[in-house]
């Protein structure tokens, strides 16, 4: 059985790493005049803001249901995750492309280039720590699936965002390091500009990938296929159930709404309705990773 990932722990790891890296990159960009380093600094500040948005979204998603929002506010985390993808695309990707393009037409030699190299090595180390923490939490819910398959099927938008950000940040740092090392070796700042543009392209691709995944959750996706299979098998294992005719689920942030239509074996609809509390308790025990369940019986005798 899959465990439950601690998204807050993952976000705070990423936030701490990004703030430390952003400050170091800013100092290095001022000393060196590196456009790749400046692009990386802006990216890290944007990532730090993104983690703040995710924490805010998770807080808003915990509000209880109201008459106006009878299914609760769980999907708020999906909205803020989508905003994070937009920020990553604009402040991260587009700014990096602009900075690189600007540098192509106004090339200036790098100063204190080895300072930038040291900062980038520090940044790579910090991002590896953040990525490792993220992968540990993803491993709790991946349930043997490949990382790519989990990314496509996951309903934890905040984990999807953090994983995408961490991978993009790590790749961006490596690209910036390569660009600066080539610039040092050749003395041609053109490579620094190209490095900035490459970073921008990576961020845009990752941002689009995240946005595509979050879009489905915003529209209204079911729970992940593995959970649906487990849930259907759990229901069919009960001796009173002849077969499950329909199982509908709707992901509401960390919560899940469930509607079931079953064909029973000698059990009336009245008897089933009277046992709904016991059924919900059994489902909660079987699926502890789900925050709550809305179980609406539609029974065919």
Secondary structure, DSSP 8 states (H G I E B T S, - for coil): ------HHHHHHHHHHHHHHHHHHHHHHHHHH--HHHHHHHHHHHHHHHHHHHHHHHHHHHTS---SSSTT-STTHHHHHHHHHHHHIIIIIIIHHHHHHHHHHHS----SSHHHHHHHHHHHHHHHHHHHHHHHHHHHHHHTT--HHHHHHH---HHHHHHHHHHHHHHHHHHHHHHHHHHHHHH--THHHHHHHHHHHHHHHHHHHHHHHHHHHHHH---S-HHHHHHHHHHHHTSTTEEEEEEEEEEEETTEEEEEEEEEESS--HHHHHHTHHHHHHHHHHH-TTSS-EEEEEEEE-
